[in-house]
Amino acid sequence: MPTILVCDDDKQIVEAINIYLTGEGFNVIKAYDGYEALELLEKNEVNLMIVDVMMPGLDGIRTGAGSRGRFSP
């Protein structure tokens, strides 16, 4: 089953998305800031990222930009 990384600084939102996605059979990896998301991308094969755009520190736009190239074959 595909793996989805969910990243948001609001833990309740991450948990709500996790409940829905795992209920649909997806593997979910949870992160609570952009830096943690990038670290998890280094250690895990991820098929899709769901990232909050407005987060403190490393926002979702910069997190997405930091992940570019990690998904290329």
C-alpha positions as CSV (number, residue, x, y, z in Angstrom):
1,M,0.0,0.0,0.0
2,P,1.3,3.5,-0.7
3,T,2.9,5.6,2.0
4,I,1.7,9.1,2.7
5,L,3.6,11.7,4.8
6,V,1.3,14.0,6.7
7,C,2.9,17.2,8.1
8,D,1.1,19.9,10.1
9,D,2.0,21.8,13.3
10,D,-1.5,21.1,14.6
11,K,-1.3,17.6,16.0
12,Q,-5.1,17.2,16.0
13,I,-5.2,17.8,12.2
14,V,-2.5,15.3,11.7
15,E,-4.3,12.7,13.8
16,A,-7.6,13.3,12.0
17,I,-6.0,12.8,8.6
18,N,-4.2,9.8,9.9
19,I,-7.4,8.2,11.1
20,Y,-9.0,8.7,7.7
21,L,-6.1,7.5,5.6
22,T,-5.3,4.4,7.7
23,G,-9.0,3.6,7.5
24,E,-8.6,3.6,3.7
25,G,-5.6,1.3,4.0
26,F,-2.8,3.7,3.5
27,N,0.5,3.7,5.5
28,V,0.9,7.1,7.2
29,I,4.0,8.8,8.4
30,K,3.4,11.8,10.7
31,A,5.5,14.9,11.0
32,Y,4.8,18.1,13.0
33,D,7.1,20.5,11.3
34,G,8.9,20.9,8.0
35,Y,12.3,19.9,9.4
36,E,10.9,16.6,10.8
37,A,9.2,15.9,7.4
38,L,12.5,16.3,5.5
39,E,14.3,14.0,8.0
40,L,11.5,11.4,7.6
41,L,11.9,11.6,3.8
42,E,15.5,10.7,4.1
43,K,14.6,7.5,6.0
44,N,11.4,6.4,4.3
45,E,10.0,5.8,0.8
46,V,7.1,8.2,0.5
47,N,4.6,8.2,-2.3
48,L,2.7,11.4,-1.4
49,M,3.0,14.3,1.0
50,I,0.2,16.3,2.5
51,V,1.8,19.4,4.0
52,D,0.3,22.5,5.7
53,V,1.5,25.6,3.9
54,M,1.5,27.8,7.0
55,M,3.8,26.3,9.6
56,P,6.3,28.0,11.9
57,G,10.0,27.5,11.0
58,L,10.1,25.7,7.7
59,D,6.8,26.3,6.1
60,G,5.0,23.9,3.7
61,I,6.3,25.7,0.5
62,R,9.9,25.4,1.6
63,T,9.4,21.8,2.8
64,G,8.0,20.9,-0.6
65,A,10.9,22.6,-2.3
66,G,13.4,20.8,0.0
67,S,11.9,17.5,-0.9
68,R,12.3,18.0,-4.7
69,G,14.7,15.5,-6.2
70,R,14.1,13.0,-3.4
71,F,11.3,11.4,-5.5
72,S,13.2,11.3,-8.8
73,P,14.4,7.9,-10.0
